Amino acid sequence: MAEQSKILLWLSELRAPFFTASALPVIVGTAAAYSQTGQFNVIIFILAVFATVALHAGANIANDYFDHISRNDWLNDNKTPFSGGSRLIQQNLLTAGEVIVGAWIALFIGAGIGLLIVILTKSFFVLLLGVIGLFGGYFYTATPFKLGYRTAGEITIGLLFGILPVYGSFYIQTLSFNALPTPPAAIVAVLIFLVIFANEFPDFNADRAAGKKTIVVTLGIKNAANFYRAILIMLCVLAVIYAIANLKALASAVLLIPTISISAICFKNADAEKLSQKGYTALSKSTILLHTIGCIALVAAILLSKPA
């Protein structure tokens, strides 16, 4: 029973339900590669998904440890299912030492799978992408860089969970440099940027007290809510431009109808007054839904526009 309980604790620590944030970009990039070449290396794809998810898990766990060290999670009295960390250290269910070792193990697994991909592809570029992903995920909250504490976290996440996995998964399937995956990568980057952004509102007081300069802390809740809405509009414009330039009519509808519809819900939920209230999670919920459905719609649109 004790061992089973420990396993459940670690499943909670991993925050596995949010692994879609790392798996979906790989699927988007792979779909773009298949759309162009008509080829699909299933082994490379599976390895890419597992490597990206393992690095994501390591970053999640490391984030818990370093937010414990900075006292951020200790100061947070507005924990939600989407923000505020797992709180397993704060509840004395896992020790800080166990958590940081868990982070290193997950990152080591991700790096190991990544090296296998490098061996199979014989590509230095893949190695470079892996190193950026590994160090970016760890130093998101780890010293000395602490990117998430320096108003660079949101852009870092957009790179690590948008640009890199989409373009990287395209490249390992085709082993060619191409501008084709750049627009989908940009769309996915903006989607995950918005997820991180939305999840910062409940953490506003704790982040400010811990010196974590997120966009919300830097701008304040009202200005940050307006900025969120501006980025949301930019996402819709980007999706429309991409659809007009690259997609067939049906594919455009598949991408734009759900993306714009859920964006409208997110726009409504980005209410500064409500975002100032404790326990308000509507924006986080709708933004995560936007990311998930948006990525799935993007995959479907890409495949529907595949040349005959």
N, C-alpha and C positions, 0 to 999 in steps of 0.2 A: 504493500500500500504506500509506503514511504517513497519507494522508487517511482511508482505511478504518479504520486503527487508532485515529485520533482520534475518529471517529464511534462506534466501539465503546466507547471510554473515556467519552464523554458519555452513551451509553445506560446504562452502569454508574452514572455519577454521578446520573442522573435517578432511578434505582431504580424503573423503570417497573412491575415486577411488583406493586408496592404501590399502584399507582394505583386499585386496586379500592376503597381506603379513601375516595377522593373521588368515584369514579363511582357506586358503589352507593347512597350516600345520595340522590343526584340521582334515581336510578331509583325509590327508595322514595317520595320526595315526588311524583314524576310519576305513579306508580301510584295514590297517594292522591287526586291531582287527577282522574285518569281515572275512578276509582271513584265519585267524587262527581258529576262533570259529564258523563262519557261522551265528553269531547272530549280530543283529543291533538294539540298543536301540535308537529310533529316538528322544525321548524326551531329553535324555542325550546329544545326538549329537547337537540338536538345542540349548540347554542351553550352551553347550561348545562353540559353534560358537559365540553366542551373548556375552558371558562373555569375550571371548578373544578379540572380536572386540571392546567392550566397553573399555577394558583396553588399547587397542591400541589407541583408540580415545583420552582417557585421557592422554596418553603419548605424542601423537601428540600436543595436546593443551598445556600441561605443557612445552613441548619443546619450543613452541613459546614464552611463558611467560619468561622462564629463559634465552633464547637467547636474549630476549629484555632487561632483567636485566643486562646481561653481555655486552650489546651493540653489540653483534655479528651480529644480523640481521640489525642493524642500519649501520654497517660498510660494509655490503655486497652490492656491486654494480654489482654483477653478478648473480642475481636471475634467476633461471630456473624453469620450471614447476615441477622439481623433487627435488630441493634443495633451501635453502635460506629462508625456512619458508613461512607462508601464507602472511606475511607483512601487516596484517590487523591492527595491533597495529601501525605500522609505518605510515600507511595511515590514521590514526585516525578514522577508521571505527568501531573498537572495542577498549574499554579501557583495560589496563593491568589488572585492577580489574575484569572486566567481563571475561577475558580469564582465569585467574587462578581459578575463581569460576567454570567456565565451565569445567576445567580440573578435579576439585574435584568432580563435579557431575558425570562426565563420569566414573571416577575411582570408585566412590561409587556404581554406577549401576553395573559395572563389578564385584565388590566385593560382592554385594548382590546376583547376579546370581551365583557367585562362591560358596557362602555359601549354596545356594539351592542345588547345585550339591553335596556339602559335606554332607548335610542332606540326600539326596537320596542314596548316595553311602556309607555313614557312614564310611568314610575313612579319617584318619588323614593325610595320604600322599597327598590326593587331597588338603586339607587345606594348607599343606606346599608348594605345587606347586603354589597355588593361592597367598599366601603371597609373595613368591619370585617374581612372575609376577607383582604383584601390586607395590612392593617397587622398583623392578628393572626398571620398566617403568617410575615411577615418578622420581627416583633419577638418571636417565640417564643424565639429565641436572640440576636437583635440588640440591641445597646445602643441606648438607655439602659434599656429595659424588661426585656429578658432574662427573659421570663415563665417559660420552662422552668427557669430557675435559681432561681426564687423560690417553689417549691412551688405554682405556679399553672399549670404546663405541662399537666398532665393535664386540668384543667377547661377550659383554653383549647382543647385538641384536641377535647374533647367538644363544645364549642360550635361550633368551626370545621368539624369533620368529622361532626357529628351534627345539632344543632339548626338551624344556619344553612342547610346545603344541602338538608335535607329540607323545612323550612318554606319556604325560598326557592324551591325548584323547584316546590312546590305553588302558591305565590303567583303565579309567573310564568305558570303554565298557567291559573289561574283569575282572577287579578287581584282576589282577594277575601281578606279576613282571616277565618280560620275556625279553630276549635279542633280540627278533624278530624285534621290532621297532627301535632298535639302529642304524643300517645302514641307513634306510630311514631318521631318525632324523638327522643324521650327514650330509647327502646330502642336506636336506632342510636348515640346519644351514649354510652350506657353500654357498648355493644359496643366502640367505638373507645377509650374510656377504659381498658377492660381491656387492649386491645392495647398501648397506650403503657405502661401499668402493668407488664405482663408483660415488656416489652422493657427495662425499667429494672433488672431484677435482675442481668443480666450486666454492666451498666455501673456497678454499685454502687461498687466501689473507685475507678474513674476519676472518677466523678461526685463522690464525697466529696472526693477529692484536689483537684479543680478548683473546689470550692465550689458545685457544682450541686445545689441542695436539692430533689431529686425526692422523691416520697412514700417511696420505698424508702430513700433516704439519711436522710430525716427520722425515719422510724419504726424503721429497722433491718430486716434481712431477715426475722426471725421474725415481728415484729408486722406487717410489710408483707404477708407471706404470708397471715396471718389476715385482714387487711383486704381483700386481694384476694378471698378466699373469701367474705367478707361481701358485697362488691359483686356477686359472682357470684350469690349467693342472691337479692339484691335484683333482679337482672336477671330471674331466673326468675319471681319474684313479680310483677314488672311485666308480663312477658309473659302470665302467667296472667290477671291482672286485665284486661289489654287484650283478650285473647281472649274472656273471659266477657262483657265489656261491648259488644264491637263485632263479633265474628266469628261466622260460621256454624260448625256442628260440624266439617265437613270442613276448613275453613280453620283452625280452632283446632288440629286435629291436625297439619296441615301446618306450622304455626308452632311448636307446643310440642314435638312429638316430637324433631325434630333439635336444637332449641335446648337443651332440658333434657338430652338425651343427651350432647351435646358439652360442655355445662356440667359434667356429672359427670366427664368426662375431665379437664377443666381443673382442677376441684376437687382431683382426685387428684394432678395434676401440680404443684400449688402446695404442694409439700413444701419446707419451709424448709431442711432439711438438704441436699437435692439442689440447691436454688437457690443455696446457698453454694458449690457446686462449679463449678470452671472448665469451660466448654464445655457446660453443661447448657442445652438449648434446647427441651425438651419442652413447657414451659409456653408459650413464644412460639409454637411451631408450632400447638398446640391452640387457643390464643386467637385467632390469625389465622384458623384454620379456623372457629372459632365466629363471628367477625365476618362472614366471607364467606358461610357457609351460613345464618347467622342473618338477614342482610340479604336473601338470595335467598328464604328461607322467608317473610320478612315481606312481600316483594313478591307472592309467590304467594298468601299468605293474604288480602292486601288485595284482589287481583283476584278471588279466589274468592268474596269477600263483597260484590262489586259488586251493587247492586240490579238486578233484572231490568228 
